[in-house]
C-alpha cells in the first residue's frame, strides 16, 4: 500500500463530502422554498374555501330569515282564515233557529256543514254542545254571576268555541243553567 495514494483518496473523499454538504445545503434551501410555496398555496386554497363557506352560511341565514317571515305570514293568514270561518259559523248557527222558511234553513244548514267540513280538514273541532257541563277552559258564560259551588250546564251557545289538537283557538260564549 502506498501512503500517498491513500491520502489522495481521503482528500478526494473530503472534497466529495464538502461538495455533498454544499449540494445538500442547496437541496435543503430548494426544499424549504418549495415547502414555503406549497404552504402559501394551501393557505390560499383554505382561505378561498373558508370564504366560500362563509358566503354559504350567510346565504343560508338569509334564506332562513326569509322562510321565517313566510312562515309568520302564512301563520297570520291561517289565523285570519280561521277567524273568518268562525265568524261565518256564528252567523249560520243562530240563523237555523231564527229563520222559519224551510228552504233557507236547508241552505244555511248545508253551508254550516260545508264550513264545518273545512274546519275538520284543518283539524279544528267545536268545543261545546248544548247540555255539556260548564268548563272555564272551554266556556265563557254570559250570565251575570255563577256560584262556584254549583254545577252548571250549557243552556244555549251564543258563539261556538274551537280547538285544534287540544289547544283552544276560541272560547265558546254560552248561557248556562244550574244542573
Secondary structure, 3 states (H helix, E strand, C coil): CCHHHHHHHHHHHHHHHHHHHHHHHHHHHHHHHHHHHHHHHHHHHHHHHHHHHHHHHHHHHHHHHHHHHHHHHHHHHHHHHHHHHHHHHHHHHHHHHHCCCHHHHHHHHHHHHHHHHHHHHCCEEECCCCCCECCCCCEEECCCCCCCCCCEEEEEEEECCEEECCEEEECEEEEEEEC
